[in-house]
Amino acid sequence: RVGMRRRPRQMFLSARFWRIFLFYFLSLTFIGLLVPYTSKELLGGGDTSASPFVIAIKNGGIKALPSIFNAVILIAVLSVGNSAVYGCSRTIQSLGMQGLAPAFFGYVDRKGRPLMGIFCSAVFGLLCFLSAYRRQDQVFAWLLSVSGLATIFLWFNIGLCHVRFRLALHLHGRSTDELVFTAVTGIWGSIYSMVLLVVVLGVQFWVALFPIGLGANAEAFFQNYLGSVVILVFYLAHKLWTRNWRLYVPLAEIDLDSGRRETDMEIIRKEIEEADAALRAKPLYKRLWIYWC
């Protein structure tokens, strides 16, 4: 693979892994050690709830830091909301352009803004005001039941698409050298994740049928597994609307080039080599900065 280990894109994703490991896995491990699960300030533990990080800081006797940390959380929430509207509006616009949603969603103004997508995202964003409803816990439970499993189905499809893409690449006699980025674990990492996600779906289905501490009932089932029902309904509705009954596209018919910015392999290899040379020419501290940032 041409310069695969030194590509800036590859280094960026490697750095992202370490950031996720440090800021999520390690921090949550420490929080689990510092905050008892019986704490009344945790979500569902009492009339009020607080961030586990704030609880840990309070338990440590640090006075000013909890307020600072709460301000950081609020700023982070605004950032997440902004990125969510950005991603959602572009996704809606793409669906409109592909004919998978009403055509007017594909409208983009002169400045490149998908106005209808932004408007649709903002309308659904108004659901946040339901947090002021007196039965907000039930509202949250039902919204979570719709969206909770969607992430699992999403990542399963991402893994499936990756496996089929690599198989199609092999079938057409093409190499991964033409790719700007390749997964470190190859298709086996995607296969492993797909198997694990199927196990999670199976366990979640069992918990939905027989909730812990409760008998089997319809409300508990749909609160835990409504997302799968919603996905199935939309899938069947799409099939009925388009009258396309094909379950999958054969590997030989997969288009590997449409949508690519550049298909000339010599130009791609030259750009990769130039990026590698420019990176090697930088001082060590700049290379470390690029790696971690």
C-alpha positions, 0 to 999 in steps of 0.5 A: 500500500502506497504510503498507507501508514503515513497518510494524514488521513490515516494518522487522523483516524488513528489519533481519533481512536486514541482520543476516544479511548482516553476521553471515553473509555478511561474517563468513564472507567474512572467515573465508575470507580468514583461515583457509586451506582446508588448515588441519589443524584444520578439519573433516575435516582431522585428528583434531580440529576446531575452529570456523573463528572460533576458528582465525582467532583463534588464528592472530591470536595472541589467547590468551583470546578462543578460550575465550570464543568457544567458550563463546558457541558452546555457549550458542548451540547450547543456544539453537538446540536449545531453539528446534528443540524448540519449533518441531518440537513445535508442527509435530507438534502441528499435523500431529496436529490436521490429521489428517496425523499420528496424532491423539494428537500433537494433544494439548495440556495445560491450559498449552498445551504439546504434550506428545506433540510435545515427547516425540517431538522429545526422542526423536529428539534422543537421536540426538545421542548417536551422536556418541560412536559410533566411526564417527561420521563415517559416521553423520553422513554418513547423517543429513545425506543424509536431512536435507540436501536436505529444506531445499531441497525445503522452500524450493522449496515455500515459494516455490511456495506464495507464488506460488500464493497471490498468483495466487489473490489476484489471481484473486479480485480482492483486493489486497495492501493487506490483507496485513500483509507483502508480499515486496519482490521480489513473486512474481518473487523466489520464482520466481527462488529456485525456479529456483535451487533446481532448479538446485541439485537438478540439480547435486547429482544429478549429483554424486551420480551421479558423485562427485568423485574416485570412480566411480559407486556406489550408496553415494555416490549415496544419501549425497548424494541419500537425502533426495529418496528419503525425501521421495518415499516419504513422499509416496507413502505419504501418497497411498496412506493418504489415497487423495487423488490430487489433485496440486494445488488449483486457484487458484479453490478456494484458501481465503484466509481460514481461519485468519486472526485478522482478516478485516475489512479496515477493522480491519486498515487502522486497526491498520496506521495506528495502528501507523505513527502510534505509530512516527512519534511515537517519538524517532529513537533508538527508531525506529532501535532498533526497526529493528535489534532 
